[in-house]
Structure formats: C-alpha cells, structure tokens
Amino acid sequence: MYLGKVIGRVVATQKYEGLEGVRLMVVQPIDHDQKPTQAPLVAADAAQSGLGDIVYCESGREASMALDEKFVPVDQCIVGHVDEIDA
Amino acid sequence: MQFGRVIGSVVSTQKDPKIMNFKLLVVRTLNPANEDTGSYVVAVDAVGAGVGEVVLYATGSSARQTVQTDAKPIDAVIMAIIDSWDIQGEVVFRKE
C-alpha cells in the first residue's frame, strides 16, 4: 500500500460493468512527509474520500478486493483515510 | 489507472488464439494535466471506446479481471470513457 493525497475527481458515465457508482479520484502518491513520490494516478474510491484527504491506497490486482464487485479491471483503490502519521 | 487518448487500433490476424476476437486499441498515455507523456500502450477495449476518445486503462493482472480477458495474455484494458476530470476543483478535461 502507499500514502496519497486526493487532488481531483474523474467523471466517467461509461465504465466497465460492475463499476457503476464507483467514484474515481485523482491521487498524488506521497511519502510520510507528504512529498510527492511519483506521478499522480487514478484510483477507485472505497473510502468515501474528498478533495485534499490524506489516504492510503492499494495497487495491483488486490485493488479491486475493496470494492463490492471484485472481478473488475481496477488496479488502484483508496482503502482508508489517514488521521496521523508517526514517522 | 492511467489517463489515455485512443489514437488508433491494431489489426492482427495472426496472434495468440486466446486473444482472437479482441478489439486492440493504441492508447497514448496522458498526464493529469491532459498532456502527452510520450508513452503508449496497446490495450483491449472493454467499454466500446473509439479513436479520439479520452479513457482510463488498468494494467497488470487487474487487466485480466474482466469476463473477456480472464486467464488470457492481456496486461492492459480500457475500463472507462472519461466525460471530465478536475484537479483542485479546476476542470482539466471535458468531453465535447
């Protein structure tokens, strides 16, 4: 998993079957000091995230495990919100 | 997932029999500022995307998580056609 900051939203009415209602957010991957670590990417949102939230995300095949419909082509997913980072 | 713009399609009669009836599209990767990144992928279309459309695509083994690509040698699949996206509340792209 990796830390991220929600920096945007994507609207796509035409999505793969089973992804209806799944929100898509633009996430900037960050480190524990909130510094960017790589280019922003798009993640499905399984944690009711909002703009500016600090979150943590799952990538790869496991990303879809956080969604209701699991057999869907999703390779990034927000799985939780961060209250605090002690590092 | 990554942003991309469909710039063409691949016609291939001689290929692995497991991927016989797939629509293969050439997708130019875009960054979140809607600029070309110079890289591209050949992706299976799972949502009826056409040339010129801006899409999202998933890669890796997640790309096999569709009914048609399950257990097939596929590592990139187009899974959404984008209407719009915004960064920090500012619309970066909107479909005409």
Backbone of each chain as ProteinMPNN parsed JSONL, in Angstrom:
{"seq_chain_A": "MYLGKVIGRVVATQKYEGLEGVRLMVVQPIDHDQKPTQAPLVAADAAQSGLGDIVYCESGREASMALDEKFVPVDQCIVGHVDEIDA", "coords_chain_A": {"N_chain_A": [[0.858, -1.201, 0.0], [0.303, 2.353, -0.345], [0.841, 5.813, 0.577], [-1.277, 8.63, -0.084], [-2.534, 11.706, -1.6], [-5.676, 13.115, -2.149], [-6.32, 14.739, -5.083], [-8.027, 15.356, -7.089], [-10.971, 14.701, -9.177], [-12.598, 12.224, -11.262], [-14.969, 12.047, -13.838], [-16.899, 9.573, -15.242], [-19.235, 8.281, -17.114], [-19.55, 6.133, -18.728], [-18.498, 3.166, -17.896], [-16.728, 0.127, -17.015], [-18.773, -2.719, -16.713], [-20.251, -3.241, -13.551], [-18.847, -1.382, -12.258], [-20.482, 0.654, -11.788], [-21.449, 3.509, -9.972], [-19.085, 3.532, -8.599], [-16.74, 5.737, -7.409], [-14.19, 7.727, -8.946], [-11.037, 8.87, -8.273], [-8.438, 11.366, -8.513], [-5.238, 10.766, -7.482], [-2.41, 11.825, -5.708], [0.463, 10.174, -5.156], [2.305, 10.093, -2.078], [5.0, 10.664, 0.352], [5.876, 9.93, 3.843], [6.287, 12.479, 4.693], [4.539, 13.893, 3.254], [5.489, 14.477, 0.717], [5.544, 14.445, -2.871], [5.852, 11.286, -4.515], [5.686, 9.988, -6.916], [4.229, 10.191, -10.276], [0.86, 11.549, -10.425], [-2.092, 9.45, -10.22], [-5.011, 7.485, -11.136], [-7.494, 6.4, -8.948], [-9.858, 3.986, -7.79], [-12.469, 4.65, -5.428], [-12.888, 3.493, -2.287], [-13.451, 4.506, 0.124], [-15.007, 6.703, 0.645], [-13.812, 9.277, -0.065], [-12.596, 12.705, -0.09], [-11.737, 15.806, -1.746], [-8.397, 16.739, -1.122], [-8.055, 15.019, 1.006], [-5.902, 12.969, 3.026], [-4.839, 9.821, 2.267], [-4.673, 6.149, 2.133], [-3.657, 3.747, -0.258], [-4.333, 0.873, -2.314], [-2.599, -1.151, -4.656], [-2.469, -2.807, -7.872], [-3.734, -6.133, -8.525], [-5.078, -6.611, -6.155], [-6.383, -4.301, -5.603], [-9.031, -4.26, -6.431], [-10.285, -5.754, -4.545], [-11.325, -4.284, -2.507], [-13.681, -3.352, -3.344], [-17.279, -3.581, -3.96], [-18.104, -5.13, -6.177], [-15.929, -7.462, -7.223], [-14.607, -8.621, -9.391], [-13.364, -6.855, -11.38], [-11.759, -4.585, -13.681], [-9.626, -2.973, -12.067], [-6.856, -1.193, -10.93], [-5.903, 0.42, -8.965], [-6.812, 1.564, -5.75], [-8.423, 3.524, -3.295], [-8.254, 2.803, 0.059], [-8.422, 3.624, 2.683], [-8.543, 6.243, 5.219], [-6.17, 8.63, 6.488], [-5.417, 9.511, 9.756], [-3.263, 10.28, 11.226], [0.29, 10.427, 10.974], [3.008, 8.83, 12.3], [6.334, 9.132, 12.162]], "CA_chain_A": [[0.0, 0.0, 0.0], [1.078, 3.606, -0.369], [0.13, 7.009, 1.017], [-1.628, 9.511, -1.199], [-3.397, 12.854, -1.319], [-6.693, 13.219, -3.2], [-6.15, 16.065, -5.691], [-9.009, 15.619, -8.14], [-12.018, 13.696, -9.412], [-12.843, 11.882, -12.671], [-16.361, 11.662, -14.117], [-16.943, 8.669, -16.405], [-20.524, 7.584, -17.036], [-19.407, 4.844, -19.429], [-17.444, 2.412, -17.209], [-16.866, -1.323, -17.127], [-19.92, -3.287, -15.975], [-19.885, -3.581, -12.175], [-18.209, -0.208, -11.643], [-21.47, 1.72, -11.625], [-21.472, 4.038, -8.614], [-17.747, 3.598, -8.005], [-16.134, 7.039, -7.712], [-12.799, 7.671, -9.399], [-10.342, 10.053, -7.77], [-7.038, 11.546, -8.913], [-4.453, 10.679, -6.24], [-0.965, 12.102, -5.784], [1.203, 9.377, -4.171], [3.203, 10.92, -1.252], [5.722, 9.918, 1.398], [5.372, 10.249, 5.179], [6.361, 13.939, 4.87], [3.595, 14.42, 2.255], [6.164, 14.924, -0.522], [5.174, 13.549, -3.978], [6.83, 10.221, -4.777], [5.601, 9.617, -8.34], [3.191, 10.971, -10.972], [-0.494, 11.243, -9.967], [-2.772, 8.367, -10.927], [-6.448, 7.48, -10.844], [-7.836, 5.263, -8.081], [-11.251, 3.826, -7.376], [-12.565, 5.126, -4.041], [-13.683, 2.603, -1.427], [-13.412, 5.062, 1.479], [-15.743, 7.99, 0.639], [-12.792, 10.32, 0.082], [-12.889, 14.035, -0.635], [-10.584, 16.565, -2.22], [-7.473, 17.143, -0.064], [-7.871, 13.983, 2.038], [-4.708, 12.107, 3.014], [-5.401, 8.461, 2.248], [-3.714, 5.13, 1.69], [-4.223, 3.095, -1.429], [-3.89, -0.471, -2.682], [-2.437, -1.194, -6.121], [-2.432, -4.147, -8.454], [-4.966, -6.925, -8.574], [-5.779, -6.537, -4.868], [-7.134, -3.036, -5.507], [-10.484, -4.447, -6.603], [-10.839, -6.512, -3.411], [-12.004, -3.363, -1.589], [-14.937, -2.905, -3.968], [-18.371, -4.56, -3.851], [-17.926, -6.059, -7.315], [-14.467, -7.658, -7.147], [-13.998, -9.051, -10.643], [-13.413, -5.662, -12.244], [-10.397, -4.156, -14.036], [-9.207, -1.806, -11.291], [-5.504, -1.508, -10.432], [-5.564, 1.327, -7.836], [-8.028, 1.816, -4.97], [-8.271, 4.141, -1.979], [-8.843, 1.861, 1.011], [-8.577, 4.166, 4.031], [-8.129, 7.622, 5.482], [-5.072, 8.741, 7.459], [-5.615, 10.536, 10.771], [-1.98, 10.765, 11.728], [1.435, 9.593, 10.591], [4.163, 8.978, 13.198], [7.477, 8.5, 11.453]], "C_chain_A": [[0.873, 1.222, 0.0], [0.195, 4.763, 0.09], [-0.184, 7.875, -0.201], [-2.447, 10.692, -0.716], [-4.391, 12.961, -2.471], [-6.628, 14.628, -3.784], [-7.19, 16.337, -6.764], [-10.013, 14.488, -8.263], [-12.168, 13.451, -10.909], [-14.314, 11.504, -12.8], [-16.348, 10.794, -15.37], [-18.244, 7.887, -16.322], [-20.413, 6.218, -17.707], [-18.218, 4.094, -18.827], [-17.719, 0.919, -17.402], [-18.013, -1.765, -16.224], [-19.486, -3.699, -14.577], [-19.229, -2.412, -11.471], [-19.191, 0.951, -11.516], [-21.405, 2.2, -10.172], [-20.109, 4.091, -7.951], [-17.124, 4.934, -8.413], [-14.666, 6.853, -8.057], [-12.128, 8.981, -9.008], [-8.927, 10.126, -8.33], [-6.231, 11.628, -7.621], [-2.992, 10.978, -6.533], [-0.271, 11.231, -4.724], [2.225, 10.241, -3.421], [3.965, 10.037, -0.275], [5.217, 10.38, 2.769], [5.476, 11.74, 5.487], [5.445, 14.657, 3.89], [4.28, 14.982, 1.016], [5.801, 13.944, -1.636], [6.259, 12.512, -4.229], [6.789, 9.754, -6.235], [4.474, 10.424, -8.959], [1.811, 10.612, -10.406], [-1.119, 10.135, -10.816], [-4.247, 8.391, -10.535], [-6.761, 6.227, -10.036], [-9.342, 5.203, -7.862], [-11.323, 4.208, -5.903], [-13.488, 4.214, -3.236], [-13.782, 3.175, -0.018], [-14.093, 6.418, 1.562], [-14.786, 9.166, 0.829], [-13.266, 11.631, -0.524], [-11.593, 14.711, -1.042], [-9.714, 16.957, -1.016], [-7.242, 16.085, 1.003], [-6.515, 13.286, 1.861], [-5.213, 10.683, 3.212], [-4.292, 7.435, 2.078], [-4.427, 4.227, 0.688], [-3.564, 1.732, -1.647], [-3.661, -0.469, -4.187], [-2.402, -2.648, -6.581], [-3.793, -4.818, -8.37], [-5.78, -6.788, -7.291], [-6.648, -5.286, -4.775], [-8.63, -3.296, -5.596], [-11.108, -5.182, -5.424], [-11.603, -5.605, -2.448], [-13.356, -2.93, -2.139], [-16.016, -3.978, -3.804], [-18.219, -5.621, -4.947], [-16.417, -6.261, -7.458], [-13.836, -8.009, -8.478], [-14.111, -7.923, -11.664], [-11.984, -5.192, -12.496], [-10.0, -2.864, -13.339], [-7.819, -2.107, -10.739], [-5.017, -0.528, -9.368], [-6.862, 1.58, -7.074], [-7.684, 2.445, -3.633], [-8.97, 3.236, -0.964], [-8.977, 2.437, 2.412], [-8.089, 5.586, 4.149], [-7.048, 7.626, 6.557], [-5.408, 9.844, 8.449], [-4.272, 11.146, 11.151], [-0.883, 9.845, 11.237], [2.548, 9.862, 11.593], [5.338, 8.326, 12.487], [8.78, 9.121, 11.949]], "O_chain_A": [[2.061, 1.141, 0.312], [-1.031, 4.701, 0.003], [0.532, 7.858, -1.202], [-2.978, 10.699, 0.394], [-4.0, 12.906, -3.637], [-6.853, 15.606, -3.07], [-7.236, 17.443, -7.303], [-9.933, 13.472, -7.573], [-11.907, 14.335, -11.725], [-14.846, 10.746, -11.989], [-15.858, 11.207, -16.421], [-18.349, 6.936, -15.547], [-21.088, 5.266, -17.316], [-17.07, 4.345, -19.194], [-18.778, 0.512, -17.878], [-18.192, -1.25, -15.121], [-18.493, -4.407, -14.41], [-19.064, -2.423, -10.251], [-18.809, 2.074, -11.185], [-21.316, 1.388, -9.251], [-19.978, 4.636, -6.855], [-16.993, 5.231, -9.601], [-13.991, 5.962, -7.542], [-12.593, 10.063, -9.368], [-8.294, 9.103, -8.589], [-6.51, 12.465, -6.763], [-2.414, 10.451, -7.484], [-0.392, 11.504, -3.53], [2.935, 11.033, -4.041], [3.654, 8.861, -0.085], [4.246, 11.131, 2.853], [4.842, 12.225, 6.423], [5.548, 15.87, 3.706], [3.733, 15.853, 0.339], [5.75, 12.737, -1.395], [7.448, 12.823, -4.163], [7.762, 9.183, -6.729], [3.835, 11.234, -8.287], [1.612, 9.486, -9.952], [-0.732, 9.912, -11.963], [-4.675, 9.204, -9.716], [-6.344, 5.126, -10.396], [-10.012, 6.231, -7.763], [-10.321, 4.097, -5.196], [-14.697, 4.166, -3.465], [-14.139, 2.468, 0.924], [-13.789, 7.206, 2.457], [-14.931, 9.952, 1.766], [-14.187, 11.675, -1.34], [-10.499, 14.246, -0.721], [-10.229, 17.447, -0.011], [-6.335, 16.225, 1.823], [-6.047, 13.048, 0.748], [-5.91, 10.377, 4.179], [-3.125, 7.786, 1.902], [-5.63, 3.983, 0.782], [-2.431, 1.478, -1.237], [-4.433, 0.142, -4.926], [-2.318, -3.578, -5.778], [-4.83, -4.183, -8.176], [-7.01, -6.839, -7.318], [-7.558, -5.226, -3.948], [-9.416, -2.633, -4.92], [-12.333, -5.232, -5.308], [-12.426, -6.08, -1.666], [-14.098, -2.215, -1.466], [-15.709, -5.141, -3.542], [-18.206, -6.824, -4.684], [-15.701, -5.314, -7.785], [-12.656, -7.733, -8.692], [-14.836, -8.014, -12.655], [-11.105, -5.367, -11.652], [-10.033, -1.79, -13.94], [-7.614, -3.162, -10.14], [-3.876, -0.614, -8.914], [-7.906, 1.789, -7.691], [-6.79, 1.984, -2.923], [-10.155, 2.937, -1.117], [-9.593, 1.801, 3.267], [-7.332, 6.079, 3.312], [-7.007, 6.75, 7.422], [-5.658, 10.982, 8.051], [-4.154, 12.353, 11.366], [-1.085, 8.639, 11.098], [2.991, 11.003, 11.728], [5.338, 7.12, 12.24], [9.858, 8.741, 11.491]]}, "seq_chain_B": "MQFGRVIGSVVSTQKDPKIMNFKLLVVRTLNPANEDTGSYVVAVDAVGAGVGEVVLYATGSSARQTVQTDAKPIDAVIMAIIDSWDIQGEVVFRKE", "coords_chain_B": {"N_chain_B": [[-5.198, 3.511, -12.131], [-4.605, 4.84, -15.447], [-4.616, 7.902, -17.36], [-5.589, 8.195, -20.797], [-5.436, 8.653, -24.403], [-7.254, 7.425, -27.1], [-5.651, 6.571, -29.993], [-5.592, 5.024, -32.19], [-6.066, 1.821, -33.86], [-5.266, -1.702, -33.677], [-4.853, -4.055, -36.136], [-4.818, -7.476, -36.356], [-4.301, -10.481, -37.686], [-2.849, -12.699, -37.282], [-2.309, -14.116, -34.364], [-2.045, -14.919, -30.848], [-4.191, -17.584, -30.246], [-5.873, -17.34, -28.065], [-6.521, -14.71, -27.85], [-8.205, -14.01, -29.863], [-10.751, -12.683, -30.643], [-10.563, -9.919, -29.833], [-10.82, -6.364, -29.459], [-8.22, -4.371, -30.212], [-6.698, -1.497, -29.112], [-4.727, 1.422, -29.746], [-3.29, 3.349, -27.322], [-2.46, 6.515, -26.302], [-0.618, 7.596, -23.59], [-1.681, 9.934, -21.131], [-0.866, 12.735, -19.003], [-2.066, 13.978, -15.753], [-2.483, 16.616, -16.393], [-3.515, 16.595, -18.826], [-1.675, 16.254, -20.892], [0.402, 14.823, -23.446], [2.407, 12.015, -22.563], [4.29, 10.82, -23.965], [4.475, 8.131, -23.893], [2.942, 4.927, -24.677], [0.286, 2.466, -24.863], [-0.865, -0.763, -25.955], [-4.086, -1.665, -25.739], [-6.79, -3.749, -24.612], [-10.115, -3.19, -25.538], [-12.789, -2.664, -23.404], [-15.074, -1.27, -23.116], [-16.203, -0.139, -25.352], [-14.741, 1.927, -26.598], [-13.746, 4.595, -28.8], [-11.655, 5.807, -31.537], [-9.846, 8.71, -30.697], [-11.187, 9.186, -28.376], [-10.987, 9.987, -24.873], [-9.737, 8.123, -22.234], [-9.703, 5.763, -19.413], [-7.301, 3.405, -18.366], [-6.521, 0.159, -17.102], [-3.753, -1.723, -15.808], [-1.483, -4.555, -15.764], [-2.109, -7.497, -13.736], [-4.636, -6.881, -13.041], [-5.849, -6.228, -15.361], [-6.731, -8.536, -16.362], [-9.026, -8.998, -15.127], [-11.648, -9.158, -16.281], [-14.594, -10.386, -17.849], [-14.073, -11.12, -20.471], [-11.283, -11.062, -20.673], [-10.294, -12.758, -18.822], [-7.906, -15.036, -17.618], [-6.387, -14.779, -19.87], [-3.7, -13.754, -22.09], [-3.319, -10.789, -21.363], [-2.469, -7.465, -20.565], [-3.349, -4.891, -20.35], [-6.236, -2.931, -20.171], [-8.957, -1.077, -21.376], [-11.119, 0.598, -19.294], [-12.878, 2.63, -18.808], [-14.618, 5.43, -20.218], [-13.887, 8.761, -20.401], [-15.769, 11.499, -19.174], [-15.235, 13.947, -17.899], [-12.571, 15.531, -16.001], [-11.268, 16.876, -12.952], [-8.768, 18.889, -11.333], [-7.823, 19.886, -8.2], [-10.288, 21.179, -8.132], [-10.412, 22.498, -10.516], [-11.501, 22.254, -13.83], [-9.915, 20.073, -15.99], [-10.226, 18.554, -18.202], [-12.887, 18.16, -20.524], [-15.312, 16.319, -22.156], [-16.193, 16.942, -25.529]], "CA_chain_B": [[-5.444, 3.591, -13.567], [-3.917, 5.938, -16.121], [-5.359, 8.624, -18.401], [-5.042, 7.945, -22.131], [-6.292, 9.027, -25.533], [-7.198, 6.375, -28.123], [-5.161, 7.219, -31.221], [-5.675, 4.119, -33.341], [-6.378, 0.428, -33.49], [-4.322, -2.69, -34.205], [-5.496, -5.188, -36.804], [-3.839, -8.561, -36.316], [-4.991, -11.747, -37.958], [-2.039, -13.802, -36.763], [-1.974, -13.823, -32.957], [-2.338, -15.997, -29.918], [-5.609, -17.911, -30.432], [-6.699, -16.964, -26.907], [-6.994, -13.312, -27.889], [-8.685, -13.896, -31.235], [-11.755, -11.682, -31.023], [-10.469, -8.707, -29.019], [-10.551, -5.108, -30.137], [-6.967, -3.845, -29.663], [-6.598, -0.074, -29.414], [-3.459, 2.064, -29.394], [-3.65, 4.422, -26.394], [-1.349, 7.414, -25.938], [-0.797, 7.941, -22.18], [-1.752, 11.368, -20.821], [-0.686, 13.023, -17.577], [-3.293, 14.598, -15.238], [-2.677, 17.955, -16.971], [-4.011, 16.305, -20.176], [-0.573, 16.372, -21.858], [1.032, 13.561, -23.852], [3.623, 11.708, -21.789], [5.253, 10.232, -24.888], [4.427, 6.66, -23.905], [1.637, 4.44, -25.137], [0.054, 1.038, -24.659], [-1.909, -1.402, -26.757], [-4.996, -2.146, -24.702], [-8.062, -4.349, -25.029], [-11.235, -2.294, -25.242], [-13.875, -3.385, -22.7], [-16.219, -0.374, -22.914], [-16.661, 0.437, -26.617], [-14.06, 3.213, -26.842], [-13.433, 4.854, -30.205], [-10.445, 6.613, -31.761], [-10.033, 10.113, -30.315], [-11.786, 9.304, -27.038], [-10.082, 10.002, -23.715], [-10.166, 6.944, -21.474], [-8.859, 5.253, -18.332], [-6.991, 1.99, -18.595], [-5.867, -0.547, -15.984], [-2.675, -2.575, -16.331], [-1.072, -5.636, -14.882], [-3.048, -8.627, -13.67], [-6.006, -6.336, -12.947], [-6.414, -6.154, -16.719], [-7.359, -9.833, -16.685], [-10.242, -9.153, -14.32], [-12.911, -8.914, -16.979], [-15.11, -11.668, -18.342], [-13.471, -11.495, -21.766], [-9.813, -11.198, -20.645], [-9.93, -13.692, -17.748], [-6.986, -16.137, -17.976], [-5.852, -14.545, -21.217], [-2.453, -12.982, -22.011], [-3.662, -9.373, -21.546], [-1.996, -6.701, -19.392], [-3.879, -3.512, -20.349], [-7.639, -2.946, -20.622], [-9.658, 0.198, -21.232], [-12.255, 0.27, -18.42], [-13.787, 3.774, -18.662], [-14.522, 6.541, -21.167], [-13.959, 9.904, -19.49], [-16.573, 12.679, -19.512], [-14.449, 15.119, -17.471], [-11.872, 15.389, -14.721], [-10.788, 18.156, -12.425], [-7.646, 18.846, -10.387], [-8.013, 21.003, -7.256], [-11.525, 21.896, -8.432], [-10.385, 23.129, -11.853], [-11.731, 21.241, -14.874], [-8.748, 19.945, -16.872], [-10.702, 17.983, -19.467], [-14.32, 17.915, -20.633], [-15.621, 15.728, -23.465], [-17.094, 17.822, -26.317]], "C_chain_B": [[-4.744, 4.81, -14.132], [-4.87, 6.612, -17.11], [-4.754, 8.271, -19.753], [-5.999, 8.447, -23.188], [-6.133, 7.947, -26.599], [-6.781, 7.028, -29.436], [-5.222, 6.283, -32.414], [-6.026, 2.723, -32.898], [-5.372, -0.489, -34.171], [-5.134, -3.803, -34.854], [-4.461, -6.3, -36.864], [-4.559, -9.88, -36.55], [-4.187, -12.906, -37.379], [-1.644, -13.464, -35.326], [-2.349, -15.028, -32.103], [-3.84, -16.316, -30.023], [-6.488, -17.472, -29.269], [-7.181, -15.516, -26.995], [-7.571, -12.996, -29.265], [-9.658, -12.721, -31.404], [-11.756, -10.463, -30.106], [-10.238, -7.493, -29.903], [-9.317, -4.516, -29.465], [-6.828, -2.383, -30.085], [-5.239, 0.46, -28.977], [-3.82, 3.291, -28.559], [-2.398, 5.219, -26.049], [-1.591, 7.821, -24.481], [-0.78, 9.459, -21.995], [-1.42, 11.572, -19.349], [-1.926, 13.774, -17.072], [-3.517, 16.027, -15.73], [-3.144, 17.821, -18.418], [-2.945, 16.549, -21.243], [-0.039, 14.986, -22.189], [2.251, 13.281, -22.986], [4.661, 11.06, -22.716], [5.236, 8.712, -24.858], [3.035, 6.211, -24.342], [1.514, 2.977, -24.761], [-0.9, 0.525, -25.726], [-2.828, -2.076, -25.749], [-6.238, -2.783, -25.32], [-9.175, -3.39, -24.64], [-12.368, -3.096, -24.597], [-15.111, -2.514, -22.545], [-16.687, 0.286, -24.212], [-16.02, 1.778, -26.926], [-13.739, 3.35, -28.325], [-12.188, 5.721, -30.327], [-10.755, 8.07, -31.41], [-10.578, 10.267, -28.909], [-10.715, 9.27, -25.957], [-10.628, 8.983, -22.719], [-9.311, 6.751, -20.23], [-8.547, 3.805, -18.668], [-6.278, 1.423, -17.365], [-4.817, -1.473, -16.582], [-2.336, -3.662, -15.317], [-2.152, -6.698, -14.797], [-4.482, -8.126, -13.477], [-6.666, -6.318, -14.318], [-7.061, -7.484, -17.107], [-8.672, -10.006, -15.934], [-11.475, -8.654, -15.058], [-13.323, -10.268, -17.556], [-14.345, -12.096, -19.59], [-11.961, -11.714, -21.649], [-9.349, -12.176, -19.561], [-9.053, -14.826, -18.291], [-6.451, -16.003, -19.405], [-4.575, -13.69, -21.089], [-2.695, -11.498, -22.319], [-3.157, -8.601, -20.338], [-2.462, -5.248, -19.412], [-5.297, -3.562, -20.899], [-8.248, -1.569, -20.372], [-10.943, -0.077, -20.459], [-13.166, 1.459, -18.177], [-13.544, 4.773, -19.78], [-14.812, 7.805, -20.358], [-14.873, 11.001, -20.046], [-15.803, 13.935, -19.134], [-13.59, 14.73, -16.28], [-11.393, 16.751, -14.284], [-9.649, 17.902, -11.45], [-7.792, 20.088, -9.514], [-9.229, 21.857, -7.651], [-11.543, 22.549, -9.793], [-10.538, 22.067, -12.928], [-10.537, 21.242, -15.831], [-9.175, 19.409, -18.222], [-12.206, 17.841, -19.409], [-14.59, 17.422, -22.045], [-16.548, 16.666, -24.213], [-18.423, 17.114, -26.579]], "O_chain_B": [[-4.337, 5.705, -13.391], [-5.798, 5.989, -17.626], [-3.544, 8.068, -19.855], [-7.188, 8.645, -22.941], [-5.012, 7.59, -26.962], [-7.462, 7.922, -29.938], [-4.936, 6.697, -33.537], [-6.256, 2.467, -31.716], [-4.708, -0.093, -35.13], [-5.989, -4.418, -34.217], [-3.355, -6.096, -37.364], [-5.333, -10.335, -35.708], [-4.738, -13.95, -37.029], [-0.762, -12.637, -35.092], [-2.897, -16.016, -32.591], [-4.669, -15.414, -29.902], [-7.688, -17.254, -29.436], [-8.127, -15.129, -26.308], [-7.449, -11.879, -29.768], [-9.411, -11.844, -32.232], [-12.811, -10.021, -29.652], [-9.571, -7.562, -30.935], [-9.355, -4.192, -28.278], [-6.841, -2.072, -31.275], [-4.672, 0.016, -27.979], [-4.556, 4.166, -29.014], [-1.407, 4.669, -25.569], [-2.662, 8.34, -24.163], [0.016, 10.17, -22.609], [-1.662, 10.685, -18.531], [-2.762, 14.171, -17.883], [-4.588, 16.598, -15.525], [-3.17, 18.806, -19.157], [-3.251, 16.991, -22.351], [-0.023, 14.091, -21.343], [3.038, 14.184, -22.701], [5.784, 10.785, -22.293], [5.888, 8.062, -25.676], [2.087, 6.996, -24.374], [2.492, 2.328, -24.39], [-1.651, 1.296, -26.324], [-2.401, -2.951, -24.995], [-6.674, -2.403, -26.407], [-9.175, -2.843, -23.537], [-12.847, -4.078, -25.165], [-16.091, -2.932, -21.928], [-17.508, 1.201, -24.159], [-16.678, 2.673, -27.458], [-13.492, 2.363, -29.017], [-11.723, 6.299, -29.344], [-11.804, 8.595, -31.784], [-10.459, 11.333, -28.305], [-9.681, 8.618, -26.101], [-11.817, 8.979, -22.401], [-8.332, 7.465, -20.012], [-9.393, 3.071, -19.179], [-5.531, 2.126, -16.683], [-4.959, -1.948, -17.709], [-2.829, -3.679, -14.19], [-3.01, -6.794, -15.674], [-5.435, -8.865, -13.723], [-7.89, -6.384, -14.428], [-7.839, -7.552, -18.059], [-9.351, -11.022, -16.077], [-12.244, -7.843, -14.542], [-12.501, -11.168, -17.723], [-14.008, -13.268, -19.756], [-11.397, -12.472, -22.438], [-8.149, -12.398, -19.399], [-9.395, -15.484, -19.274], [-6.112, -16.993, -20.052], [-4.395, -12.987, -20.094], [-2.328, -11.009, -23.387], [-3.381, -9.02, -19.202], [-2.023, -4.45, -18.584], [-5.545, -4.151, -21.951], [-8.078, -0.978, -19.305], [-11.769, -0.879, -20.894], [-14.133, 1.343, -17.424], [-12.415, 4.947, -20.238], [-15.853, 7.909, -19.709], [-14.775, 11.384, -21.212], [-15.712, 14.877, -19.921], [-13.847, 13.72, -15.626], [-11.146, 17.648, -15.09], [-9.571, 16.845, -10.823], [-7.874, 21.207, -10.023], [-9.211, 23.082, -7.526], [-12.565, 23.1, -10.201], [-9.793, 21.087, -12.944], [-10.191, 22.274, -16.408], [-8.591, 19.743, -19.252], [-12.757, 17.451, -18.38], [-14.149, 18.034, -23.018], [-17.544, 17.141, -23.668], [-19.308, 17.68, -27.219]]}, "name": "protein", "num_of_chains": 2, "seq": "MYLGKVIGRVVATQKYEGLEGVRLMVVQPIDHDQKPTQAPLVAADAAQSGLGDIVYCESGREASMALDEKFVPVDQCIVGHVDEIDAMQFGRVIGSVVSTQKDPKIMNFKLLVVRTLNPANEDTGSYVVAVDAVGAGVGEVVLYATGSSARQTVQTDAKPIDAVIMAIIDSWDIQGEVVFRKE"}
